Amino acid sequence: MWKFILLGVLLFFAWLLCTKLSLQLLYTDQFYVYLKVYFLRFRLSPKKQKLNLKQFSAKGIQQKLTKDKQKQAKAQQKKQEKQKDEDDKKSFATILDTVQMVAQIIKAIKDRFFRYLKIKITQFTFVVASDDAAKTAILYGIAVQAVQYIIVLLDEITNVEYKQNTSIAVSCDYTAGKTYFALDITLSLRVWQILTVLCCAALSYIKSSNNKEEKG
């Protein structure tokens, strides 16, 4: 009987070590980071807001209605051309920050798990647009430089898969008037691969510490 128990325990640990952990980087209306384990998906960023039950009381609903009216009044006052131009700049800056953040995440994981890291690119589309052709051209140059760094990082990784002939596309549209960005990248590692790297790092640290003590 104990042999079957031992076999079951060994099979469980083997299954656990082979479990694939995936980090999904997604941009639709904003930047999202998800942890995926089999069919489960957990949102890591941005964190979900906690439900405030006080908002559903009579007083809370009245306060919310008052705030909504105030927000609507302020929103109507801000509908001007200058505000639109500022919003476009903020939108482009937010997207650019997202691209740089994605590059930092890929680099950080690549530096630690270079041998095992697998990347699947489902979508990466960056269409630069604005209300002025000259400004669009300038923004396009900035976008290309930001994305180029990600391309350089990916070229150093052998396990990169482009789903359904998807490629990293950066273009400019002089007629759209608004920048469009869509991103869906998944970085995957198995548990045993992570543990292997961590153990190697720990052994390297211990060896380095011992050498310092011997020299000291």
N, C-alpha and C positions, 0 to 999 in steps of 0.2 A: 504493500500500500504506500509506504513512504517513498518508493521509487517513482510512483506516479505523481506524488506531491512534488518531489524534487524536479521531475521533468516538467511539471506545470509551471513551477517557479522559474526554471531556466527559460522556458518558452516565453513566459511573460516578460522577463528582462530582455530577451532577444527581440521581442516585438517592440518593447519600449525604446531600446537603443536604435532600432531601425525607423522609429517614428520621424516623419519629416515635419520640421517647423518652417513655416513660411511667413515672411514679412511683406505685406502688400502695401505699396506706396500708390495712393490713388488721388487724383485731382479731378473734381467735377466743378462744383461751385466753390470749393475750398480744398485744402490739403488734408487728407486723411491717412492714418497709418493703422493697419490691421494686422493682428497676429492670427494665422490660420493653422489649425491642427486638424487634419482630416476634413470633416464636413463642418467643423466648428470655426467661427470667426469672432474675434474679440477686438473691439475698437480701442486702440491705445491712445490715439490723439485725433482730434481734440476730445477731451473727456466729456461724457454726457452730463448734462445739467441735472441736478437732483430735483425731483418733483416737490414743489412747495405747496402743501395742502392749504395754507392760509389764503392762497390766491383764489380758491374755490368757495370761500365764504362770501356772504352778501357784501360785506365791507370790502373784501379783497377784489371782488368783481367790479364794484363801483370805482375803486381806486384804479384798477386796470383800464376801465373805460375812459376815465379822466386822463390817464397817461396816454392812452391811444389817441385821444382827441388832440392832446398837446403835441404829440409826435406828428400827427397829420398836418397840423397847422404849421409846424416848423418845416416839415418837408415841402409844403407848398411854397414857402418863402424862399427856399433854397434852390428852386428850379430855375437856374440861370445858366448862361453859357459858360461862365467862369467855373461854376461848380461842376459842370459836365467835364470840362477840361481837367480839373483836379481829380475827378473820379477816374478818368481814363489813365492818368499818371499813376494813381494809387493802384489801380488794377494791374497795370504793367509791372509796377514795382513789387506787388504781391506775388505775381507769377514768377518774376525773376528771382525773388527770395526762395520760392518753392523749388525752382530748378537748382539753385545753389545748395539748398538743404538736401535735395535728393543726391547730388554729387557728393556731399559730405558723408551721408549715410552709406552710399556705395563704397566710398574710399575706406571708411572706418571698418566696414565688414570685410572688404577685400583684403586689407592689410593683415587681418587676423585669421581669415579663413580662405586664403587665396586658393589653396589646392582643392577645396571641396565646394566652394560657393557656386550655386547655379542661379542664373537669372533668366526670367521669362518676361519679355516685353510684349504686352498685349496692345498698348497704345502709347504713342508719344507724338503728339501733334501740337505744334506751336505756330500759330498764324498771327503775325504782327500787323496791326492796323491802327490808324488814328485818323483825325479829321484833316491832316495835312500831309501831303506827299513827302516833303523834305523831312518832316519829323518821323514819318513811318520808316524812311530809309535809315535814319540814325538809330532808331529803336531796333530795327532789324539787325543791324551790325552788332549791337549790344547782345541781342538774343542769341545770335550765332556764336559769339564768343563764349557765352555761358553754357550753351549746349555742347559746344566743342569739347569742353573739359570732361563731360560725361562720356562722350564718344571715345576719348582717349582712354578713360578708365575701363570702358567695356572692351576695347581692343586688347587690353592686357589680360582679360579673362576669357578662357577657352569655352566655358560652359554657359554660353549665352544663346537663348532661343528666341527667335522672333515669330510670334504666333500669327499664322495665316498671312505670311509674307508681309507682316507689319515692319515698318522701318521708322527710324527717328526722322521726322520731317519738320523742317523749319522753313517757313515761307513768309512772304508779305503780301497783303491785299490792300491795294490803294482805294478800293471802293467800299470795303466792309464798314469802316469807321470805328470798329471796336476789336480789340485783341481777343483771340480765342486760344484756349489752352486746354488740352486733355491729356491725362497721364494715367497709365496703369502698368506698374512694374512690380514683379514678385521676386523676392530673393529667398532662396530655399537652402536649408541645411538639415542634415539628420542629427539626431541626438548624439550618436556615437562619434560623429565628426566634431561636434562642439566639444565633447568631453576629451577627445584626443588632443585637440589644440590647447585646451585649458590645462591638461596634464603636462604637455610639452612645455607650456609657458611656466608652469609651476616648477618643473624640474630645472628649467633654465635659470629661473630666479634663485632657486636653492643653490645651484652650482655656482652662480655668480656671487652669491652671498658668502659661500664657503671660501672662494678664491680671495675675496676681499679680506676675510678674517685671517687667512694664511699669510697674506701680504702684510697685514697690519701687525 
